[in-house]
Each structure stands twice: as C-alpha cells, then as structure tokens.
Amino acid sequence: MKLLECAVKNFRIIKDQKFEFTDGVNLIKGNNAQGKTTVLEAIYVFARGRSFRTRNEAEIIAFDRDGADIEIVYEDLKRTNTMSVSYKRDENRKLYKNGIQINKTSDFLGNFRAVLFTPDHLSLIKSAATDRRLFLDIALSQIEPKYIGYLKRYGILLSQRNALLKEKSADSDQNRILFETLAEQMAPAAAAVTALRYRYCEKLTTHISDYFESMTDGAEATDTVYESCVSQDPEILKDEEAMRALYERKFTDNLSREINMKTSLYGIQKDDIDIRLNGYSSRKYCSQGQQRSLAIALKLAEGDISAEATGEYPVYLLDDISGELDAKRNTFFMSQLKDRQIIITSCTAKSSKKYGRVITMKNGGAV
C-alpha cells in the first residue's frame, strides 16, 4: 500500500495544504508546534476512523472555521483510490470513498491501513490495560471486517447494562429479566471479539519473538498471553460457542455482586494482553530498556500481521520516534522497515540524503 498525497483544509493549524509522498522514507521536519504531527493525525484518521490525539472532533477544526476537510489518494493492490472526511461543527462527519458516501465506520475502516508509532507507544508494555486493548482494537479493525461491528454492538449493550445496574430498582424481578436478555445479546459479541483477539495474540507471539531474538542475539525469549477475565484455557478462548456459553453464565451468575458494585465486573472491557519475557510478565519484571524493545517488536509485528492478512504492507507513520530511542534500537527499527513506505516527523533531522522526499513545516504550511 502506498500513500500518494494528502490534502488538508482547516484541520487544526493547517489552513489549506496538499502533501505528496513517494516510495521509501518521507521526512516531515520543522520546529515544534509547526504542524508535523497534525499531518500524521490527518492521515491516520483514514486508518483508525478518528483522531489519535482527541475524541472531540470539534478540536480538529481550525478555531476561525466552521468545518474541516481531509482527503487522501493511495494505491492498493487493485487500484488508485480516493478517501475523504468532512467535519462540520454542528453536524456529524461525512465519510467518502471514491466519491461515494460511506454511512458506517465499519465500511470505512480497512481500506487504507497504517501503523502509527508515537513516543507514547514506547510505554505501551507497562501502561494501563485500556491502552493495550486499544492497540488490539485498532489493529484488528483494519484487517477483520466484522470486528468493529462486534465491538460496537457489545459497547452499546454494555452501556445499557451499566445504566441498569445503577438504577435503584436494579434488583427487581422485571429488571432481572432484562439482565438475562442483555446477557443473551452480549455473549455472542463478547465471544467473537475474544476469539479474534486471542488468534491475533497467537500471531503476535511468533513475530515479537522473532524480532526480540534478533535484537538480543537469541539471549531472551518472549511469548504473548491473552488475559481473559473469564477463562485462561486456550481451547476455550478460541472456541466462540464455548466462550458464548461461558460469558452468558458470567453475566448472570454474579448479578447480585454487580448490582452492589453498580458496574459490570466481567467482559471484554476487563481483558488485557501480557508480553512475557523469559516466562515473566514484562509489565512487572522488565527494565525500561527491555519494555521499549518489546514495544518496537510489537509495532513491527502489527505491520507484519497486516501484510499477512491483506497481501501488502501498511503505511508506517512515525512521530519523532528517533529522538526517543537510543542509536542501537533506532537503527534496528529502521532496518526492519526497508522497502516499505514510511512517513516520519522530526525536529532534529539535518541531512536529507537518506530520504525520498523532505517536507519542511512552518506555521502549518509546507515551506
């Protein structure tokens, strides 16, 4: 997959600019607060479906404007495509592919695929479980068409269930029946998400292990464990029907305790992944350097799994990573991305010889 251009209008600091990209490594350089990360943010909207910097879409629109527009042109294995997103302050955003409006986010995702790597991702191994679940959700939504639908359905039902748990009459006979109905509806979606996450973690194990072995010359071994709050049995975790039955029981058998706590205590919103090093949890027992190496391996693995699923590598978006990595890790990371399209931002890059294209940003525009 190759990104050819990205047009940005009234998107944060960028008023009206078109950026063109080439094969290999593209550098976006400039001082801080000039719009470098904003370019990556605009591009990644097409891979994730929304900004990676905010959940409030109003923040994306330039202060003195009523709307913002972004558009990309990219090549995949079949053809050249155009995708665009239009934002208005008082309206829902509008999504398009090749001039045709797309009404569902699930139909929008998976067309343009990208791996984003920011300094925040270097702490992914030891950060909160929500961050690692988000990593899985973003990666899977780009390669598994049904995944986002399962996740969205489960999220809606979970919100309804939590609202019901907070009601004063939650323990009434009538509401008990509602909880049973919700359990029947939530269990299939939860089981499907769990099975897809578990299989993805199996693939992560292979790729992360290979990369980490290369970084340490085979001195250390890794494996990835999907930590479900309802089962640790691998045979059950990848069996959707078994997981469905198990979730349905969990959603009903512990209802009295959940009513007292006024929240759902079980479900995919409680799960986590643990990348273990030499059999020990990397969240607890690894050094900061080891955790950073594992984060690098995790992001490289994300790209590899995407390529295996789709037949082509995604676009790699690197937000000033070189400034956060030591020379050895930075050299290893970049050496693994040969023959792939990379768009990288930097405040410190001086030489332009190793880049296919160099874009210098100043005050939200390309100099």
Secondary structure in CASP SS format (residue, H / E / C, confidence):
PFRMAT SS
TARGET T0000
AUTHOR 0000-0000-0000
METHOD secondary structure of the structure
MODEL  1
M C 1.00
K E 1.00
L E 1.00
L E 1.00
E E 1.00
C E 1.00
A E 1.00
V E 1.00
K E 1.00
N E 1.00
F E 1.00
R C 1.00
I C 1.00
I E 1.00
K E 1.00
D E 1.00
Q E 1.00
K E 1.00
F E 1.00
E E 1.00
F C 1.00
T C 1.00
D C 1.00
G C 1.00
V E 1.00
N E 1.00
L E 1.00
I E 1.00
K E 1.00
G C 1.00
N C 1.00
N C 1.00
A C 1.00
Q C 1.00
G C 1.00
K H 1.00
T H 1.00
T H 1.00
V H 1.00
L H 1.00
E H 1.00
A H 1.00
I H 1.00
Y H 1.00
V H 1.00
F H 1.00
A H 1.00
R H 1.00
G C 1.00
R C 1.00
S C 1.00
F C 1.00
R C 1.00
T C 1.00
R C 1.00
N C 1.00
E H 1.00
A H 1.00
E H 1.00
I C 1.00
I E 1.00
A C 1.00
F C 1.00
D C 1.00
R C 1.00
D C 1.00
G E 1.00
A E 1.00
D E 1.00
I E 1.00
E E 1.00
I E 1.00
V E 1.00
Y E 1.00
E E 1.00
D C 1.00
L C 1.00
K C 1.00
R C 1.00
T E 1.00
N E 1.00
T E 1.00
M E 1.00
S E 1.00
V E 1.00
S E 1.00
Y E 1.00
K E 1.00
R C 1.00
D C 1.00
E E 1.00
N E 1.00
R E 1.00
K E 1.00
L E 1.00
Y E 1.00
K E 1.00
N C 1.00
G C 1.00
I E 1.00
Q E 1.00
I E 1.00
N C 1.00
K C 1.00
T H 1.00
S H 1.00
D H 1.00
F H 1.00
L C 1.00
G C 1.00
N C 1.00
F C 1.00
R C 1.00
A E 1.00
V E 1.00
L E 1.00
F E 1.00
T C 1.00
P H 1.00
D H 1.00
H H 1.00
L H 1.00
S H 1.00
L C 1.00
I C 1.00
K C 1.00
S C 1.00
A C 1.00
A H 1.00
T H 1.00
D H 1.00
R H 1.00
R H 1.00
L H 1.00
F H 1.00
L H 1.00
D H 1.00
I H 1.00
A H 1.00
L H 1.00
S H 1.00
Q H 1.00
I H 1.00
E C 1.00
P C 1.00
K C 1.00
Y H 1.00
I H 1.00
G H 1.00
Y H 1.00
L H 1.00
K H 1.00
R H 1.00
Y H 1.00
G H 1.00
I H 1.00
L H 1.00
L H 1.00
S H 1.00
Q H 1.00
R H 1.00
N H 1.00
A H 1.00
L H 1.00
L H 1.00
K C 1.00
E C 1.00
K C 1.00
S C 1.00
A C 1.00
D C 1.00
S C 1.00
D H 1.00
Q H 1.00
N H 1.00
R H 1.00
I H 1.00
L H 1.00
F H 1.00
E H 1.00
T H 1.00
L H 1.00
A H 1.00
E H 1.00
Q H 1.00
M H 1.00
A H 1.00
P H 1.00
A H 1.00
A H 1.00
A H 1.00
A H 1.00
V H 1.00
T H 1.00
A H 1.00
L H 1.00
R H 1.00
Y H 1.00
R H 1.00
Y H 1.00
C H 1.00
E H 1.00
K H 1.00
L H 1.00
T H 1.00
T H 1.00
H H 1.00
I H 1.00
S H 1.00
D H 1.00
Y H 1.00
F H 1.00
E H 1.00
S H 1.00
M H 1.00
T H 1.00
D C 1.00
G C 1.00
A C 1.00
E C 1.00
A C 1.00
T E 1.00
D E 1.00
T E 1.00
V E 1.00
Y E 1.00
E E 1.00
S C 1.00
C C 1.00
V C 1.00
S C 1.00
Q C 1.00
D C 1.00
P H 1.00
E H 1.00
I H 1.00
L H 1.00
K C 1.00
D C 1.00
E H 1.00
E H 1.00
A H 1.00
M H 1.00
R H 1.00
A H 1.00
L H 1.00
Y H 1.00
E H 1.00
R H 1.00
K H 1.00
F H 1.00
T H 1.00
D H 1.00
N C 1.00
L H 1.00
S H 1.00
R H 1.00
E H 1.00
I H 1.00
N H 1.00
M H 1.00
K C 1.00
T C 1.00
S C 1.00
L C 1.00
Y C 1.00
G C 1.00
I H 1.00
Q H 1.00
K H 1.00
D C 1.00
D E 1.00
I E 1.00
D E 1.00
I E 1.00
R E 1.00
L E 1.00
N C 1.00
G C 1.00
Y E 1.00
S E 1.00
S H 1.00
R H 1.00
K H 1.00
Y H 1.00
C C 1.00
S C 1.00
Q H 1.00
G H 1.00
Q H 1.00
Q H 1.00
R H 1.00
S H 1.00
L H 1.00
A H 1.00
I H 1.00
A H 1.00
L H 1.00
K H 1.00
L H 1.00
A H 1.00
E H 1.00
G H 1.00
D H 1.00
I H 1.00
S H 1.00
A H 1.00
E H 1.00
A H 1.00
T H 1.00
G C 1.00
E C 1.00
Y C 1.00
P C 1.00
V E 1.00
Y E 1.00
L E 1.00
L E 1.00
D E 1.00
D C 1.00
I C 1.00
S C 1.00
G C 1.00
E C 1.00
L C 1.00
D C 1.00
A H 1.00
K H 1.00
R H 1.00
N H 1.00
T H 1.00
F H 1.00
F H 1.00
M H 1.00
S H 1.00
Q C 1.00
L C 1.00
K C 1.00
D C 1.00
R C 1.00
Q C 1.00
I E 1.00
I E 1.00
I E 1.00
T E 1.00
S E 1.00
C C 1.00
T C 1.00
A C 1.00
K C 1.00
S C 1.00
S C 1.00
K C 1.00
K C 1.00
Y C 1.00
G C 1.00
R E 1.00
V E 1.00
I E 1.00
T E 1.00
M E 1.00
K E 1.00
N C 1.00
G C 1.00
G E 1.00
A E 1.00
V C 1.00
END
